[in-house]
Each structure stands twice: as C-alpha cells, then as structure tokens.
Amino acid sequence: MTRALAPFFSLLLATSILLLGNGLQGTLIPLRAGIEHFATTTIGGIGSVYFAGFLAGCVLGPHIVRRAGHIRSFAALAGLASVVPLLHALVIDPFAWGALRALNGFCFAGLYMVIESWLNERATNETRGRLFAVYLVVNLTSLTLGQFMLNLADPAGFTLFAICSILTSLALVPISLTTSVQPAPISTTSINVLRIYRLSPVGMMGSFVVGVTNAPFWTLGPVFAQKSGLDTWGVSLFMMAAILGGAVAQWPIGRLSDHVDRRRVILGVSLGSAAGEVALIAAYSAGVPNLLLAAGFLFGAFALSLYSVCVAHTNDRSSTESFVSVSGGLLLIYAVGAIVGPSAAAFGTGPFGMAFIFMFGAAVHVAFATFTALRIASSPAAPDDQRADFVAVPFPPTDPTPPELDPRAESGADGDGAKPASVS
C-alpha cells in the first residue's frame, strides 16, 4: 500500500497543510469576532459570504486553471489566501472581514480543486479506493488538529493569524517541488438541478438542509461555545468533539443504509440531528461544560453524517446519469444552503439568544424528516441491484468533496471512468 500511495505523497501533504490552516482559521475567525464584540448577525453574515466565495470558486476555478495551469493557479490562489488571515489581524472591521472571508472561500475552493484533480489524474481504478480512504483520514485528522492549534496563542492577538498564513504558504512547497506531471485541464460538467430533484427529491433537499444547518455550526459554533462559558481550550474541545462524532458515526450509519431503504436512515439521522441540537440547547442552559461536549459529539455524529447518506441515496437513483455531475450538483446545492444558513440562524439570536442557532437547526431537521417520511410513503425504495455500497465523504465545509476521487466514479455512469471535472 505504501508503494502504491508514494506518488501521491506531496499532494496529500499539501492537502494536510492547507486543511490545518483552514481548520484553524475557520474557528479562529468567529472566536475573534466574538472577542471584538461583533454582533452575532454580523458573524453569521461573515460566514454566509465565505460560502458565497466558496460557491464562486467551485464555478470559476476551472476557468482559472485552464488559463494559467495547475501550478501557477495554485501559487496565485495560495498567495492570495496567505494574505487573508494577516489582513484579518490588521483590519478589525466587519465589512472588511466579510470581503476577506469571501476571498478566502474562493481561494480555498480553487486550491482544493487543483489538488483533487491532480490526485484523480494519477489515480487508477486499482488505487482509487485506497487513495480516497487516505484522503478522508488526512481530511479529518488535519481538521481536528487545526482545532487544537487554537491553543497555541491568544486568539485576541496576531500570532494565530500568522500561523494560518504560514501554513497556507507552506502548502506551496510540496506542490512546487512535485515531480508529478501536471494533469489535463479541468473540464466543466453541466449541472441540472431540476433533473437532480427528479432523480432524488430526498437527496437534493437533504444536501440543501445540510448546508442550512451545518454551516451555522461551523460559523457560529465557536461563539456559542464561548458564550456558554468555555475558554479557548474548551472551544477547541467542543469543535473537536463534533468532528470526532461525525468521523466515528459515518461508517456504521452508512453501512446500515446499505441494508435498508436509505431514506429511512436519512429520516432517523435527521431526527438524531434534531435530538443533538436539543441536547446542545439543554447543555447551554445548564452551563455544564462536560454536557456541552457530549451534546456536541451527539450533534456531530448525526448532523455531520447526513450528507454522505444523501449522496449515496442520490447516486442509487442516478445509474443513468454522470456520477460527477450528480455529486457536483449536490455540492453546489449544499453551498447554496450554506450561504443561507448562518445569516438565517444568526437572525433570531437577538430575541431568543445564542441557543436559537440550534433551535433553528432542530426545526429545519424536523421539517426535513417530515418531508422524507412523506416521500417514503409515496414512492418505492431503490431496487437492490441499483444500490451501490456506501462511501464516507469528507465534511463539505472543509473542502469541495472530490466526486472524481470517489471509488463509485470508477466506471458505470460516467462511461470512461473518472476524469478531472468541475461544475458550472
């Protein structure tokens, strides 16, 4: 296995470094915004524009790469992205931070697109499954370690922003020194949202719901933990607990969905997410740190696992469609939900307090569970011979989920196998 993965080492190393920096920055920004007494609605808006930039990067990134090439595009985007955290520290202004977060989302979408298309180009049908598994481990490990790095310095100071900038710049080194041949230009895959809805109403609506409910957690979760009385160490543990919950629960939830109608699992996971959100509200009211960490783990176990099952369910229904097109469409639908979610959740914190972040999420999850139950009652499950094995995917907020790397893209619906592609 080591020999098979050796050609991918530099690309995986660059991914790990980027995720360390972006994982740290994603928690640091809302935490520092709270320290600077930004209004919660302002912090939610800053989170929304990050995902707007992310969406723009997914759409426009291929055009940049086709024009400048992979290495030059990576260098330009990394250069911009490394400046962003430094400007956050130098210019403490909500409007400036919103613009910087949008730029950051745009840059990181493009950076991960370059790495993932490169990984996909080098992968074969024999190595794709192992590569995807390692990619998932790198993703989750780096994201978790990024939370711990929050404790390296005072979030109210300059140091942590400098570390984010340094890590982004360091990611240039393995990419610049790689001996791998640059991949073919990224092609553009068209997305038909109406067709995806017709294929799988539950899968498409689920992707939107995940964006609407999970993005407020990534954007406002650190502020929620901070206002509950947790110190910086406690905030990092809270975020890590949710990430670990999602990482641990994805496989058993996914394997269960391989043996029953996936919509029933989606229904259960949606209600479990709502239960986790109610537990977070109760723990916040009680003011008990250990209860808050346990509730965060419960929330992560369900809420951060929902997207993978929605992707699997949609692909069960799309045997005649392009896997990359469908998965890329779900990613864009997720991003639209993620633009809406943080601002919508933050809007009610004025009259209802910080707990409204999870009141909002619980209401959305219950509504989606009701929609799913109606779909189960009105339409049959996918035939057994049409169902593919579940594959866990990286959490969508951290980077664009790479549909081309997914082992399910090896053959079949895509005809010639997986090819580097993005969406428009």
Contacts in CASP RR format, 6 or more apart in sequence:
PFRMAT RR
TARGET T0000
AUTHOR 0000-0000-0000
METHOD contacts of the structure
MODEL  1
MTRALAPFFSLLLATSILLLGNGLQGTLIPLRAGIEHFATTTIGGIGSVY
FAGFLAGCVLGPHIVRRAGHIRSFAALAGLASVVPLLHALVIDPFAWGAL
RALNGFCFAGLYMVIESWLNERATNETRGRLFAVYLVVNLTSLTLGQFML
NLADPAGFTLFAICSILTSLALVPISLTTSVQPAPISTTSINVLRIYRLS
PVGMMGSFVVGVTNAPFWTLGPVFAQKSGLDTWGVSLFMMAAILGGAVAQ
WPIGRLSDHVDRRRVILGVSLGSAAGEVALIAAYSAGVPNLLLAAGFLFG
AFALSLYSVCVAHTNDRSSTESFVSVSGGLLLIYAVGAIVGPSAAAFGTG
PFGMAFIFMFGAAVHVAFATFTALRIASSPAAPDDQRADFVAVPFPPTDP
TPPELDPRAESGADGDGAKPASVS
1 130 0 8 1.000
4 126 0 8 1.000
4 127 0 8 1.000
4 130 0 8 1.000
5 12 0 8 1.000
5 127 0 8 1.000
5 130 0 8 1.000
5 131 0 8 1.000
5 134 0 8 1.000
7 122 0 8 1.000
7 180 0 8 1.000
8 119 0 8 1.000
8 122 0 8 1.000
8 123 0 8 1.000
8 131 0 8 1.000
8 134 0 8 1.000
9 174 0 8 1.000
10 174 0 8 1.000
10 175 0 8 1.000
10 177 0 8 1.000
10 178 0 8 1.000
10 180 0 8 1.000
11 115 0 8 1.000
11 118 0 8 1.000
11 119 0 8 1.000
11 122 0 8 1.000
11 174 0 8 1.000
11 175 0 8 1.000
11 178 0 8 1.000
11 180 0 8 1.000
12 119 0 8 1.000
12 134 0 8 1.000
12 135 0 8 1.000
12 138 0 8 1.000
13 174 0 8 1.000
14 115 0 8 1.000
14 171 0 8 1.000
14 172 0 8 1.000
14 174 0 8 1.000
14 175 0 8 1.000
15 112 0 8 1.000
15 115 0 8 1.000
15 135 0 8 1.000
15 138 0 8 1.000
15 139 0 8 1.000
15 142 0 8 1.000
15 399 0 8 1.000
16 138 0 8 1.000
16 141 0 8 1.000
16 142 0 8 1.000
17 142 0 8 1.000
17 167 0 8 1.000
17 168 0 8 1.000
17 170 0 8 1.000
17 171 0 8 1.000
17 174 0 8 1.000
18 108 0 8 1.000
18 111 0 8 1.000
18 112 0 8 1.000
18 115 0 8 1.000
18 167 0 8 1.000
18 168 0 8 1.000
18 171 0 8 1.000
18 399 0 8 1.000
19 138 0 8 1.000
19 139 0 8 1.000
19 142 0 8 1.000
19 143 0 8 1.000
19 146 0 8 1.000
19 398 0 8 1.000
19 399 0 8 1.000
20 142 0 8 1.000
20 145 0 8 1.000
20 146 0 8 1.000
20 149 0 8 1.000
20 167 0 8 1.000
21 146 0 8 1.000
21 149 0 8 1.000
21 163 0 8 1.000
21 164 0 8 1.000
21 167 0 8 1.000
21 168 0 8 1.000
22 108 0 8 1.000
22 164 0 8 1.000
22 168 0 8 1.000
22 398 0 8 1.000
22 399 0 8 1.000
23 142 0 8 1.000
23 143 0 8 1.000
23 146 0 8 1.000
23 147 0 8 1.000
23 398 0 8 1.000
24 146 0 8 1.000
24 147 0 8 1.000
24 149 0 8 1.000
24 150 0 8 1.000
24 160 0 8 1.000
24 163 0 8 1.000
24 164 0 8 1.000
24 167 0 8 1.000
25 85 0 8 1.000
25 104 0 8 1.000
25 164 0 8 1.000
26 218 0 8 1.000
27 146 0 8 1.000
27 147 0 8 1.000
27 150 0 8 1.000
27 222 0 8 1.000
27 235 0 8 1.000
27 236 0 8 1.000
27 239 0 8 1.000
28 150 0 8 1.000
28 155 0 8 1.000
28 160 0 8 1.000
28 161 0 8 1.000
28 164 0 8 1.000
29 46 0 8 1.000
29 88 0 8 1.000
29 97 0 8 1.000
29 101 0 8 1.000
30 43 0 8 1.000
30 46 0 8 1.000
30 47 0 8 1.000
30 219 0 8 1.000
30 220 0 8 1.000
30 221 0 8 1.000
30 222 0 8 1.000
30 223 0 8 1.000
31 150 0 8 1.000
31 155 0 8 1.000
31 222 0 8 1.000
31 223 0 8 1.000
31 226 0 8 1.000
31 232 0 8 1.000
31 235 0 8 1.000
32 88 0 8 1.000
32 155 0 8 1.000
32 156 0 8 1.000
33 42 0 8 1.000
33 43 0 8 1.000
33 46 0 8 1.000
33 94 0 8 1.000
33 97 0 8 1.000
33 223 0 8 1.000
34 43 0 8 1.000
34 223 0 8 1.000
34 226 0 8 1.000
35 155 0 8 1.000
35 156 0 8 1.000
36 92 0 8 1.000
38 46 0 8 1.000
38 94 0 8 1.000
38 97 0 8 1.000
40 220 0 8 1.000
40 223 0 8 1.000
40 346 0 8 1.000
40 349 0 8 1.000
40 350 0 8 1.000
40 354 0 8 1.000
41 343 0 8 1.000
41 346 0 8 1.000
41 347 0 8 1.000
41 349 0 8 1.000
41 350 0 8 1.000
42 94 0 8 1.000
42 346 0 8 1.000
43 219 0 8 1.000
43 220 0 8 1.000
43 223 0 8 1.000
43 342 0 8 1.000
43 346 0 8 1.000
44 216 0 8 1.000
44 219 0 8 1.000
44 220 0 8 1.000
44 342 0 8 1.000
44 343 0 8 1.000
44 345 0 8 1.000
44 346 0 8 1.000
45 98 0 8 1.000
45 219 0 8 1.000
45 342 0 8 1.000
45 343 0 8 1.000
45 346 0 8 1.000
46 94 0 8 1.000
46 97 0 8 1.000
46 98 0 8 1.000
46 101 0 8 1.000
46 219 0 8 1.000
46 342 0 8 1.000
47 98 0 8 1.000
47 101 0 8 1.000
47 215 0 8 1.000
47 219 0 8 1.000
47 342 0 8 1.000
47 343 0 8 1.000
48 215 0 8 1.000
48 219 0 8 1.000
48 338 0 8 1.000
48 339 0 8 1.000
48 340 0 8 1.000
48 341 0 8 1.000
48 342 0 8 1.000
48 343 0 8 1.000
49 98 0 8 1.000
49 99 0 8 1.000
49 101 0 8 1.000
49 102 0 8 1.000
49 339 0 8 1.000
50 98 0 8 1.000
50 101 0 8 1.000
50 102 0 8 1.000
50 104 0 8 1.000
50 105 0 8 1.000
50 219 0 8 1.000
51 105 0 8 1.000
51 215 0 8 1.000
51 335 0 8 1.000
51 337 0 8 1.000
51 338 0 8 1.000
51 339 0 8 1.000
51 342 0 8 1.000
52 102 0 8 1.000
52 339 0 8 1.000
53 102 0 8 1.000
53 103 0 8 1.000
53 104 0 8 1.000
53 105 0 8 1.000
53 106 0 8 1.000
53 109 0 8 1.000
54 105 0 8 1.000
54 106 0 8 1.000
54 108 0 8 1.000
54 109 0 8 1.000
54 335 0 8 1.000
54 338 0 8 1.000
54 400 0 8 1.000
55 109 0 8 1.000
55 332 0 8 1.000
55 335 0 8 1.000
55 336 0 8 1.000
55 339 0 8 1.000
56 102 0 8 1.000
56 106 0 8 1.000
56 109 0 8 1.000
57 105 0 8 1.000
57 106 0 8 1.000
57 109 0 8 1.000
57 110 0 8 1.000
57 113 0 8 1.000
58 109 0 8 1.000
58 110 0 8 1.000
58 113 0 8 1.000
58 331 0 8 1.000
58 332 0 8 1.000
58 335 0 8 1.000
58 400 0 8 1.000
58 422 0 8 1.000
58 423 0 8 1.000
59 332 0 8 1.000
59 422 0 8 1.000
59 423 0 8 1.000
59 424 0 8 1.000
60 106 0 8 1.000
61 73 0 8 1.000
61 109 0 8 1.000
61 110 0 8 1.000
61 113 0 8 1.000
61 186 0 8 1.000
61 422 0 8 1.000
62 113 0 8 1.000
62 185 0 8 1.000
62 186 0 8 1.000
62 187 0 8 1.000
62 188 0 8 1.000
62 422 0 8 1.000
62 424 0 8 1.000
64 73 0 8 1.000
64 76 0 8 1.000
64 77 0 8 1.000
64 110 0 8 1.000
65 73 0 8 1.000
65 110 0 8 1.000
65 113 0 8 1.000
65 114 0 8 1.000
65 117 0 8 1.000
65 185 0 8 1.000
65 186 0 8 1.000
66 185 0 8 1.000
66 186 0 8 1.000
68 76 0 8 1.000
69 182 0 8 1.000
69 185 0 8 1.000
70 114 0 8 1.000
70 117 0 8 1.000
70 118 0 8 1.000
70 182 0 8 1.000
70 183 0 8 1.000
71 175 0 8 1.000
71 176 0 8 1.000
71 182 0 8 1.000
73 110 0 8 1.000
73 114 0 8 1.000
74 111 0 8 1.000
74 114 0 8 1.000
74 115 0 8 1.000
74 172 0 8 1.000
74 175 0 8 1.000
75 172 0 8 1.000
75 175 0 8 1.000
75 176 0 8 1.000
77 107 0 8 1.000
77 108 0 8 1.000
77 110 0 8 1.000
77 111 0 8 1.000
77 114 0 8 1.000
78 107 0 8 1.000
78 111 0 8 1.000
78 168 0 8 1.000
78 169 0 8 1.000
78 171 0 8 1.000
78 172 0 8 1.000
79 168 0 8 1.000
79 169 0 8 1.000
79 172 0 8 1.000
80 103 0 8 1.000
80 107 0 8 1.000
81 103 0 8 1.000
81 104 0 8 1.000
81 107 0 8 1.000
81 108 0 8 1.000
81 111 0 8 1.000
81 168 0 8 1.000
82 165 0 8 1.000
82 166 0 8 1.000
82 168 0 8 1.000
82 169 0 8 1.000
83 165 0 8 1.000
84 100 0 8 1.000
84 103 0 8 1.000
84 104 0 8 1.000
84 107 0 8 1.000
84 165 0 8 1.000
85 161 0 8 1.000
85 162 0 8 1.000
85 164 0 8 1.000
85 165 0 8 1.000
85 168 0 8 1.000
86 161 0 8 1.000
86 162 0 8 1.000
86 165 0 8 1.000
87 96 0 8 1.000
87 100 0 8 1.000
88 97 0 8 1.000
88 100 0 8 1.000
88 161 0 8 1.000
89 157 0 8 1.000
89 158 0 8 1.000
89 161 0 8 1.000
89 162 0 8 1.000
91 97 0 8 1.000
108 399 0 8 1.000
109 399 0 8 1.000
109 400 0 8 1.000
111 171 0 8 1.000
112 399 0 8 1.000
112 400 0 8 1.000
112 402 0 8 1.000
113 186 0 8 1.000
113 400 0 8 1.000
113 422 0 8 1.000
114 175 0 8 1.000
115 175 0 8 1.000
116 399 0 8 1.000
116 400 0 8 1.000
116 402 0 8 1.000
116 404 0 8 1.000
116 405 0 8 1.000
117 183 0 8 1.000
117 186 0 8 1.000
117 404 0 8 1.000
117 420 0 8 1.000
117 421 0 8 1.000
117 422 0 8 1.000
118 180 0 8 1.000
118 182 0 8 1.000
118 183 0 8 1.000
119 131 0 8 1.000
119 135 0 8 1.000
119 402 0 8 1.000
119 405 0 8 1.000
120 183 0 8 1.000
120 402 0 8 1.000
120 404 0 8 1.000
120 405 0 8 1.000
120 418 0 8 1.000
120 419 0 8 1.000
120 420 0 8 1.000
121 183 0 8 1.000
121 184 0 8 1.000
121 420 0 8 1.000
122 180 0 8 1.000
122 183 0 8 1.000
123 131 0 8 1.000
123 405 0 8 1.000
123 418 0 8 1.000
125 410 0 8 1.000
125 411 0 8 1.000
125 417 0 8 1.000
128 405 0 8 1.000
128 407 0 8 1.000
128 409 0 8 1.000
128 410 0 8 1.000
128 418 0 8 1.000
129 407 0 8 1.000
131 405 0 8 1.000
132 391 0 8 1.000
132 402 0 8 1.000
132 405 0 8 1.000
132 406 0 8 1.000
132 407 0 8 1.000
135 394 0 8 1.000
135 402 0 8 1.000
135 405 0 8 1.000
136 392 0 8 1.000
136 393 0 8 1.000
136 394 0 8 1.000
139 394 0 8 1.000
139 395 0 8 1.000
139 398 0 8 1.000
139 399 0 8 1.000
140 243 0 8 1.000
140 247 0 8 1.000
140 394 0 8 1.000
140 395 0 8 1.000
143 243 0 8 1.000
143 395 0 8 1.000
143 398 0 8 1.000
144 240 0 8 1.000
144 243 0 8 1.000
144 244 0 8 1.000
144 247 0 8 1.000
147 236 0 8 1.000
147 237 0 8 1.000
147 239 0 8 1.000
147 240 0 8 1.000
147 243 0 8 1.000
148 236 0 8 1.000
148 240 0 8 1.000
149 160 0 8 1.000
149 163 0 8 1.000
150 160 0 8 1.000
150 232 0 8 1.000
150 235 0 8 1.000
150 236 0 8 1.000
151 232 0 8 1.000
151 233 0 8 1.000
151 236 0 8 1.000
152 159 0 8 1.000
152 160 0 8 1.000
152 163 0 8 1.000
153 159 0 8 1.000
153 160 0 8 1.000
153 163 0 8 1.000
154 160 0 8 1.000
154 232 0 8 1.000
155 232 0 8 1.000
183 420 0 8 1.000
184 419 0 8 1.000
184 420 0 8 1.000
185 420 0 8 1.000
186 420 0 8 1.000
186 421 0 8 1.000
186 422 0 8 1.000
187 419 0 8 1.000
187 420 0 8 1.000
187 421 0 8 1.000
187 422 0 8 1.000
188 421 0 8 1.000
188 422 0 8 1.000
188 423 0 8 1.000
188 424 0 8 1.000
189 322 0 8 1.000
189 324 0 8 1.000
189 325 0 8 1.000
189 328 0 8 1.000
189 421 0 8 1.000
189 422 0 8 1.000
189 423 0 8 1.000
189 424 0 8 1.000
190 325 0 8 1.000
190 423 0 8 1.000
190 424 0 8 1.000
191 325 0 8 1.000
191 328 0 8 1.000
191 329 0 8 1.000
191 332 0 8 1.000
191 423 0 8 1.000
191 424 0 8 1.000
192 325 0 8 1.000
193 204 0 8 1.000
193 329 0 8 1.000
193 332 0 8 1.000
193 333 0 8 1.000
195 321 0 8 1.000
196 204 0 8 1.000
196 314 0 8 1.000
196 318 0 8 1.000
196 326 0 8 1.000
196 329 0 8 1.000
196 330 0 8 1.000
196 333 0 8 1.000
197 204 0 8 1.000
197 205 0 8 1.000
199 314 0 8 1.000
199 317 0 8 1.000
199 318 0 8 1.000
199 321 0 8 1.000
199 326 0 8 1.000
200 313 0 8 1.000
200 314 0 8 1.000
200 316 0 8 1.000
200 317 0 8 1.000
200 318 0 8 1.000
201 371 0 8 1.000
201 375 0 8 1.000
202 263 0 8 1.000
202 266 0 8 1.000
202 310 0 8 1.000
202 313 0 8 1.000
202 371 0 8 1.000
202 372 0 8 1.000
202 375 0 8 1.000
203 266 0 8 1.000
203 310 0 8 1.000
203 311 0 8 1.000
203 313 0 8 1.000
203 314 0 8 1.000
203 330 0 8 1.000
204 314 0 8 1.000
204 330 0 8 1.000
204 333 0 8 1.000
205 368 0 8 1.000
205 371 0 8 1.000
206 266 0 8 1.000
206 306 0 8 1.000
206 307 0 8 1.000
206 310 0 8 1.000
206 368 0 8 1.000
207 307 0 8 1.000
207 310 0 8 1.000
207 311 0 8 1.000
207 314 0 8 1.000
207 330 0 8 1.000
207 331 0 8 1.000
207 333 0 8 1.000
207 334 0 8 1.000
208 333 0 8 1.000
208 334 0 8 1.000
208 336 0 8 1.000
208 337 0 8 1.000
209 270 0 8 1.000
209 306 0 8 1.000
209 364 0 8 1.000
209 365 0 8 1.000
209 368 0 8 1.000
210 303 0 8 1.000
210 306 0 8 1.000
210 307 0 8 1.000
210 310 0 8 1.000
210 334 0 8 1.000
210 396 0 8 1.000
211 334 0 8 1.000
211 335 0 8 1.000
211 337 0 8 1.000
211 338 0 8 1.000
211 340 0 8 1.000
211 341 0 8 1.000
211 396 0 8 1.000
212 337 0 8 1.000
212 338 0 8 1.000
212 340 0 8 1.000
212 341 0 8 1.000
212 344 0 8 1.000
212 361 0 8 1.000
212 364 0 8 1.000
213 273 0 8 1.000
213 303 0 8 1.000
213 341 0 8 1.000
213 360 0 8 1.000
213 361 0 8 1.000
213 364 0 8 1.000
213 365 0 8 1.000
214 303 0 8 1.000
214 304 0 8 1.000
214 307 0 8 1.000
214 338 0 8 1.000
214 395 0 8 1.000
214 396 0 8 1.000
214 397 0 8 1.000
215 337 0 8 1.000
215 338 0 8 1.000
215 339 0 8 1.000
215 341 0 8 1.000
215 342 0 8 1.000
215 397 0 8 1.000
216 341 0 8 1.000
216 342 0 8 1.000
216 344 0 8 1.000
216 345 0 8 1.000
216 346 0 8 1.000
216 357 0 8 1.000
216 360 0 8 1.000
216 361 0 8 1.000
217 242 0 8 1.000
217 299 0 8 1.000
217 303 0 8 1.000
217 357 0 8 1.000
218 397 0 8 1.000
219 342 0 8 1.000
220 342 0 8 1.000
220 345 0 8 1.000
220 346 0 8 1.000
220 354 0 8 1.000
220 357 0 8 1.000
221 238 0 8 1.000
221 239 0 8 1.000
221 357 0 8 1.000
222 235 0 8 1.000
222 238 0 8 1.000
222 239 0 8 1.000
223 354 0 8 1.000
224 280 0 8 1.000
224 284 0 8 1.000
224 354 0 8 1.000
224 357 0 8 1.000
224 358 0 8 1.000
225 234 0 8 1.000
225 235 0 8 1.000
225 238 0 8 1.000
225 239 0 8 1.000
225 292 0 8 1.000
226 235 0 8 1.000
227 354 0 8 1.000
228 283 0 8 1.000
228 284 0 8 1.000
228 287 0 8 1.000
228 289 0 8 1.000
228 292 0 8 1.000
228 354 0 8 1.000
229 287 0 8 1.000
229 289 0 8 1.000
230 237 0 8 1.000
230 238 0 8 1.000
230 289 0 8 1.000
230 292 0 8 1.000
234 289 0 8 1.000
234 293 0 8 1.000
237 293 0 8 1.000
238 292 0 8 1.000
238 293 0 8 1.000
238 296 0 8 1.000
241 293 0 8 1.000
241 294 0 8 1.000
241 296 0 8 1.000
241 297 0 8 1.000
241 300 0 8 1.000
242 296 0 8 1.000
242 297 0 8 1.000
242 299 0 8 1.000
242 300 0 8 1.000
242 303 0 8 1.000
242 304 0 8 1.000
243 300 0 8 1.000
243 304 0 8 1.000
243 395 0 8 1.000
244 297 0 8 1.000
245 296 0 8 1.000
245 297 0 8 1.000
245 298 0 8 1.000
245 300 0 8 1.000
245 301 0 8 1.000
245 304 0 8 1.000
246 300 0 8 1.000
246 301 0 8 1.000
246 303 0 8 1.000
246 304 0 8 1.000
246 305 0 8 1.000
246 395 0 8 1.000
247 304 0 8 1.000
248 301 0 8 1.000
249 300 0 8 1.000
249 301 0 8 1.000
249 302 0 8 1.000
249 304 0 8 1.000
249 305 0 8 1.000
250 304 0 8 1.000
250 305 0 8 1.000
250 308 0 8 1.000
250 392 0 8 1.000
251 392 0 8 1.000
253 265 0 8 1.000
253 269 0 8 1.000
253 305 0 8 1.000
253 308 0 8 1.000
253 309 0 8 1.000
254 265 0 8 1.000
254 305 0 8 1.000
254 308 0 8 1.000
254 309 0 8 1.000
254 312 0 8 1.000
254 390 0 8 1.000
254 392 0 8 1.000
255 390 0 8 1.000
256 265 0 8 1.000
257 265 0 8 1.000
257 266 0 8 1.000
257 309 0 8 1.000
257 312 0 8 1.000
257 313 0 8 1.000
257 390 0 8 1.000
258 387 0 8 1.000
258 389 0 8 1.000
258 390 0 8 1.000
261 376 0 8 1.000
261 381 0 8 1.000
261 382 0 8 1.000
262 309 0 8 1.000
262 312 0 8 1.000
262 313 0 8 1.000
262 316 0 8 1.000
262 381 0 8 1.000
262 382 0 8 1.000
262 387 0 8 1.000
263 313 0 8 1.000
263 372 0 8 1.000
263 375 0 8 1.000
263 376 0 8 1.000
263 381 0 8 1.000
264 376 0 8 1.000
265 309 0 8 1.000
266 306 0 8 1.000
266 309 0 8 1.000
266 310 0 8 1.000
266 313 0 8 1.000
266 372 0 8 1.000
267 369 0 8 1.000
267 372 0 8 1.000
267 373 0 8 1.000
267 376 0 8 1.000
268 369 0 8 1.000
269 302 0 8 1.000
269 305 0 8 1.000
269 306 0 8 1.000
269 309 0 8 1.000
270 302 0 8 1.000
270 306 0 8 1.000
270 365 0 8 1.000
270 366 0 8 1.000
270 368 0 8 1.000
270 369 0 8 1.000
270 372 0 8 1.000
271 365 0 8 1.000
271 366 0 8 1.000
271 369 0 8 1.000
272 298 0 8 1.000
272 302 0 8 1.000
272 365 0 8 1.000
273 299 0 8 1.000
273 302 0 8 1.000
273 303 0 8 1.000
273 306 0 8 1.000
273 361 0 8 1.000
273 362 0 8 1.000
273 365 0 8 1.000
274 361 0 8 1.000
274 362 0 8 1.000
274 365 0 8 1.000
274 366 0 8 1.000
274 369 0 8 1.000
275 298 0 8 1.000
275 302 0 8 1.000
276 295 0 8 1.000
276 296 0 8 1.000
276 298 0 8 1.000
276 299 0 8 1.000
276 300 0 8 1.000
276 302 0 8 1.000
276 303 0 8 1.000
276 358 0 8 1.000
276 362 0 8 1.000
277 299 0 8 1.000
277 303 0 8 1.000
277 358 0 8 1.000
277 359 0 8 1.000
277 361 0 8 1.000
277 362 0 8 1.000
277 365 0 8 1.000
278 358 0 8 1.000
278 362 0 8 1.000
279 291 0 8 1.000
279 294 0 8 1.000
279 295 0 8 1.000
279 296 0 8 1.000
279 298 0 8 1.000
279 299 0 8 1.000
280 292 0 8 1.000
280 295 0 8 1.000
280 296 0 8 1.000
280 299 0 8 1.000
280 355 0 8 1.000
280 358 0 8 1.000
281 355 0 8 1.000
281 358 0 8 1.000
281 359 0 8 1.000
281 362 0 8 1.000
282 291 0 8 1.000
282 295 0 8 1.000
283 291 0 8 1.000
283 292 0 8 1.000
283 294 0 8 1.000
283 295 0 8 1.000
284 292 0 8 1.000
284 354 0 8 1.000
284 355 0 8 1.000
284 358 0 8 1.000
285 355 0 8 1.000
299 358 0 8 1.000
303 365 0 8 1.000
304 395 0 8 1.000
307 334 0 8 1.000
307 393 0 8 1.000
307 395 0 8 1.000
307 396 0 8 1.000
307 401 0 8 1.000
308 390 0 8 1.000
308 391 0 8 1.000
308 392 0 8 1.000
308 393 0 8 1.000
309 390 0 8 1.000
310 330 0 8 1.000
311 327 0 8 1.000
311 330 0 8 1.000
311 393 0 8 1.000
311 401 0 8 1.000
312 388 0 8 1.000
312 390 0 8 1.000
312 391 0 8 1.000
313 382 0 8 1.000
314 326 0 8 1.000
314 327 0 8 1.000
314 330 0 8 1.000
315 323 0 8 1.000
315 326 0 8 1.000
315 327 0 8 1.000
315 388 0 8 1.000
315 408 0 8 1.000
316 382 0 8 1.000
316 386 0 8 1.000
316 387 0 8 1.000
316 388 0 8 1.000
317 382 0 8 1.000
317 386 0 8 1.000
318 326 0 8 1.000
318 413 0 8 1.000
319 386 0 8 1.000
319 412 0 8 1.000
319 413 0 8 1.000
320 413 0 8 1.000
321 413 0 8 1.000
322 413 0 8 1.000
322 414 0 8 1.000
323 403 0 8 1.000
323 406 0 8 1.000
323 408 0 8 1.000
323 409 0 8 1.000
323 412 0 8 1.000
323 413 0 8 1.000
323 414 0 8 1.000
323 418 0 8 1.000
324 403 0 8 1.000
324 404 0 8 1.000
324 409 0 8 1.000
324 414 0 8 1.000
324 418 0 8 1.000
324 419 0 8 1.000
324 421 0 8 1.000
325 423 0 8 1.000
326 403 0 8 1.000
327 401 0 8 1.000
327 403 0 8 1.000
327 406 0 8 1.000
327 409 0 8 1.000
328 401 0 8 1.000
328 403 0 8 1.000
328 423 0 8 1.000
329 423 0 8 1.000
331 396 0 8 1.000
331 400 0 8 1.000
331 401 0 8 1.000
331 403 0 8 1.000
331 423 0 8 1.000
332 423 0 8 1.000
334 396 0 8 1.000
338 396 0 8 1.000
338 397 0 8 1.000
344 360 0 8 1.000
345 356 0 8 1.000
345 357 0 8 1.000
345 360 0 8 1.000
345 361 0 8 1.000
346 357 0 8 1.000
348 356 0 8 1.000
348 360 0 8 1.000
349 356 0 8 1.000
349 357 0 8 1.000
350 356 0 8 1.000
352 359 0 8 1.000
388 408 0 8 1.000
389 408 0 8 1.000
391 406 0 8 1.000
391 407 0 8 1.000
391 408 0 8 1.000
393 401 0 8 1.000
393 406 0 8 1.000
394 401 0 8 1.000
394 402 0 8 1.000
403 409 0 8 1.000
403 421 0 8 1.000
404 418 0 8 1.000
404 419 0 8 1.000
404 420 0 8 1.000
404 421 0 8 1.000
405 418 0 8 1.000
406 418 0 8 1.000
409 417 0 8 1.000
409 418 0 8 1.000
410 417 0 8 1.000
410 418 0 8 1.000
411 417 0 8 1.000
END
